Amino acid sequence: MDVFDVLIIGAGPIGLACGIAAQEAGLSYVIVEKGCLVNSLYNYPQNMTFFSTSEKLEIGGVPFVSINPKPVRSEALEYYRRVALKFELNLKLFEAVEAVEKTGELFRVQTIKFTYKAKNIVISTGFYDIPTQLGIPGEELGKVTHYYKDPHYYAMQDVLVVGASNSSVDAALETYRKGARVTMVVRDSAISKRVKYWVRPDVVNRIEEGSIKAYFNSELVVVDQKTATIRTPDGLVIIPNDFVLALTGYQPDFDLLRKFGVMLSEDEKWLPQHDPETMETNQKGIYLAGVVCGGMDTHLWFIENSREHPGKIIRSIVS
């Protein structure tokens, strides 16, 4: 097909939902994704449990059946793969977008493999691909990572976890239970209230009993091959260290948004400009869907409350 009605960037749950909505409306479409199917979910920790229940993660009217009160990563991967197969979605995986230009009413989108032409574009790229950097000496060392996958790798090692979010707390608890000597460094005075309600008491108790050491109102300032230096209210503390899990958050691909001409707010949130009724940006024919709509406020949108975006977008395009 020479020209698609809709080109969707991102094959996460909301990107897939956009493809389903386009298909059901009789529009021609293609979904391009720089990684694998639901790439962000694939890169989540292997033992991750969702905050939402399974029915709130459903798309396309397909039931999400889980054996757990709240589904886990492996179940979500299986579910979204089966949804993609059920609808025979037009997916182009492992195709990163490199350039875009508009000629008349058509967009030309160049990926690393092909050039596509489309009348409309939906950007549904999430936020998990670009970690927030600490900007400290030693951050480039191989012992420092911004992603956490599996606890066994850190068994019997001195592990420093930066942050007190859900991902940080999960990493601290899981590595501790696999025999790691865990230290947490937290900017705030306590573990975040946003931590899953069934997990927060666990980490608080482990800290109180001394199983996990925690420095509050503190920050990591230097990392070298053998140690990590922490700035605390009582001064600098140097501790032995084998690995640093700098789970300090992630952000949308703002460079991609700028490449498409989408305006961002000038405050620290960098909110992409869009109409909440149609999801269309300041660029006619370019729409946003999912977490990317929140800019740096990555706690604003989730799968469960973004599922209305595809319907709004497709209704706008059809009308």
QUIVENJO-V587518 format. One line per field, one symbol per residue. ss: DSSP state (H for helix, E for strand, L for the rest). phi: phi as a letter, one per 30 degrees, with the letter a starting at -180 (. if undefined). burial: I if it has 16 or more other C-alpha atoms within 10 Angstrom, else O. Layout:
ss = ???
phi = ???
burial = ???
//
This chain:
ss = LLEEEEEEELLLHHHHHHHHHHHHLLLLEEEELLLLLLHHHHLLLLLLELLLLHHHHLLLLLLLLLLLLLLEHHHHHHHHHHHHHHLLLLEELLLLEEEEEEELLEEEEEELLLEEEEEEEEELLLLLLEELLLLLELLLLLLEELLLLLHHHHLLLEEEEELLLHHHHHHHHHHHHLLLEEEEELLLLLLLLLLLHHHHHHHHHHHHLLLLEEELLLEEEEELLLEEEEEELLEEEEEELLEEEELLLEELLHHHHHHLLLLELLLLLLLELELLLLLEELLLLEEELHHHHHLLLLLLLLHHHHLLHHHHHHHHHHL
phi = .dbcdbcccjcdeddddddddddddicdabccbdbdehedddddedcdcdddddddcdbiicdccbdcebdcedddeddddddddedhddcbchbddcabbcbicccccccdcbcccbdbbccbcibddbddddibdjdddddcbcbbcbdeeceicdccccjbdedddedddddedcjdccbcbbdddadedddeddcedddddddddidcdbcchbbdcbbbdcbbccccecjdbcbdacbbcdccjbbdddddddddiddcdcdddhdddadddcidddceicccbideddidddcdcbedccdddeddddddddd
burial = OOOIIIIIIIIIIIIIIIIIIIIOOOIIIIIIIIIIIIIIIIOIIOOIIOOOIIIOIIIIOOOIOOOOOOIIIOIIIOIIOOIIOOOOIIIIIIIIIOOIOOOOOIIIIIIOOOOIIIIIIIIIIIIIOOIOOIOOOIIOOOIIOIIIOOIOOIIOIIIIIIIIIIIIIIIIIIIIOOOIIIIIIIIOOOIOOOIIOOOIOOIIOIIOOOIIIIIIOIIIIIIIOOIIIIIIOOOOOOOOIIIIIIIIIIIIIIOIIOOIOIIIOOOOOIIIIIOOOIIIIIOOIIIIIIIIIIIIIIOOIIIIOIIOIIIIIIOOIOO
//
